[in-house]
Amino acid sequence: MKRIITLGFLLTSILAVGQDSIKIKVLHIKIGDAIDPRTNRYSKLGLERAEEVDANYVIIELDTYGGALTDADEIRTRILNYEQPVYAFINKDAASAGALISIACDSIYMAKGSSIGAATVVGQDGAAAPDKYQSYMRSIMRSTAEAKGRNPRMAEAMVDEDIDLDSIATEGKILTLSTSEAIKYGFCEAEVNDLDDIMKRVGVEKFEVEEFKLSSTEKIISLFLNPLVSGILILIIIGGIYFELQTPGVGFPILASIIAVVLYFVPNYLNGLAENWEILLFVVGGILIVLEIFVIPGLGVAGVLGLICTLGSLILVMLNNDMFDFSFVPGEEVFVAAATVILGMMGAIIIMFISGARLLNSTIFKRIALQEIQDKEQGYTSTLYKKKLMIGMKGKTYTRLRPSGKIEINGVIYDAFTRGNFIDEGVEIEVISDEGTSLKVKEV
């Protein structure tokens, strides 16, 4: 009998030790900024990390006044489709998009003095957005609350001030719940101080928390999603192309431009903003600009279309549109994207003028460019033609002059160039200078 009791005690002790050695994994995702593409990608990577480490619970700590509706909707959908329990820990504020994300979670816990609600879609100036945005927000707030067993009318009242819920939310006021009110009306499980309190209420004593942090690479990607950085990249793209055209063969300006293009498009592509057709639009614009410069100069149509495609692509990449459908893209986002591209282009133009003049006087430029004037009085000017033999003679362009090409005079083909303008094939011309290896001509 004594042996049986001793054996039972040993088995119980072994099982107890085994249970103590098993720890529940909790992934902590912290959202403390506005909901935008960077937050969207951060939460996506966080849930992917939770799956990677087989986390038993995910706790999203929120302290945000909201942000972009499209990004919040994507985060909400991701949470609803996640298989393991996801808890929201509202540490002060979960307004607007933050409220939507919280309601999508399986349970909501709030710190003392916190609030949830005020989910009306507003513009950059704080005024309410058009009704199509409000209607969409009402519908996803209602459906999300229904999916999680919460009062859908109260969720709608966080968006629509016309909903009257007696003493809970009077007509004309958007619903915002304090911690105690959220507990009373079923929008919060309990008031807590930290993650430990949440896990104790769930009934988990032994657990380990991993705070999700972006890798260095992801931090760099998030950095390049900043509109300010995007503007600088646009400046480099345009400036690099310009300086390469001014000094062909150098290679560095166009290399800088290519690197800027990659840094501009890749982060937006990884974040789901840049679509394949938007990148293709940029490539088409670049091709049209090249054709305008080297193949069909002077007409301007290809150049204008190229600029429209290029600048349009740079703007569209920053907007979460669906094939030119801007239904759920706030007007202020369109303004910020357009302003970023335009300011970047203007900055590039200003730098072109300033640095262009400084480049001519720089030590580096003087080392690679001839600074002395080679006057013909000093014997430097050379010509393949007899003096005054060709000047004044007339002929026709044998090829297009853009601005150089070939002309025909009295059945003989000569190399020629214009004063910078474009002259089509078969047009009558007159020689105005015969110095050098090519004739300088003008259109008659």
C-alpha positions, 0 to 999 in steps of 0.5 A: 500500500505504501509503495502504491501511494509513493508511486502515485505521488511520483507520477503526480510530481512528474506531471506537475513538472511537465505542466510547469515546463510547458509555456503558452506563447503570446505574441504582442503586437503594438499599434501606437500610431495612425493606421496607414500602409505602414501599420497595415504591413506591420500587423500583417507581418505580426500575424505571420510571425505568430503563425511562424512561432505557433503562438497560442494567443495574439494580443494587439495593444492599441493607442490610436486615433484612427487613420486610413479606412482601407488599411483598417479594413484590411487589418480587420479582415486579417484578424477575422480570418486568423484561427488563434484567439486575438485579443485587443488591449486598448491602452488609452484610445481606440478611435475610428479605425482603431475601434474597428480593429478592436471590435474584430478581435475575439475579446477586448480589454481596456486600461483604466481611463481608456475609450473606444468609439468615434468611428465617423470617417473624417477628412484631413480638416476634421470634417465628416467625409461624404456619406458613401464613406460613412455608409461603408464604415457603418456596414463593416462596423455592423458586420464585424460586431455581429461576427463577434457577438457584439451589439451591431446597433451600438457599433453603428452608433459609433459611426452614425450620429442619427442612431438613437439608443435611448440613454446609451447614445442620444441622437446627434452624438457619436457613441464613444464608450469609456472602460466602465461603459464598454464593460457594461454594454458588452464591448469589453471583457474587463479593465486590466493594467497589462498583458499579465492581467489579461492572461490571468483572466483567460486562466493562463498562469505560465506563458511567455510573451514575444513582442513583435518588432520589425526587422531592419529590412522591414524598418527600411521598407516602412521608411520609404513609405513615408511621403517625405522620403517618397518626395526625395526619391521622386526628386532623384528620379527626375534629376538623375534622368535630366543630368544623364541627358545633359552629360551622356555617358557619365552613368552616375546620374542614371544609376542614381535614378534607377536606384531611386525608382527601385526604392520608390516602387518596391516598398509600395509593391510589397505593401500592396499599394503598387499594382503591376499595371501602375508599374507598367504605366511608369515604364510606358511613360519612360519609353515615350519620353525616350522616343520624344528625345531620340526618335521623334523630337519636336512634335511633343505628343510623345513627350507630353503623354510620357510625362502624364504616364510617368507622373500619373504612375508615381501618384497612383502608386501612393494611393490604394485605388482599384483600377482608378476606382477611388471610392474609398480613397479619401480626398486628402490622400489624393492631395498628399500624393499629388503634392508629394510628386509635384513638390518632388518634381519642382525640387528637382527642377530647382536643383537642376538650375542651381547645381547646373550653374555650380557644376560648370564652375566646379573643380571636377567639371574643369578637370574633365571639360576643356576650359580654354577657347579654341579661336580660329585666329589661333589655328584651332578651328578645322574644316573639311571644306574650302573657305566660303565654298559651302556657306549660302549653298542650298539643298534638301535634308536627306534624313531628319535633322534632330538636330543632326543628320544628313543633307544633300547638295548637288547630289552629294551627301553631307553631315549636317546639324541645325541650331537645335531645332528639328527639320523633317526629311525632304525640307529645303535648307541653306548652309550657314556655317562650314566650320568643323566636320559638319555643316550648320544649316537652317530651314529655308 
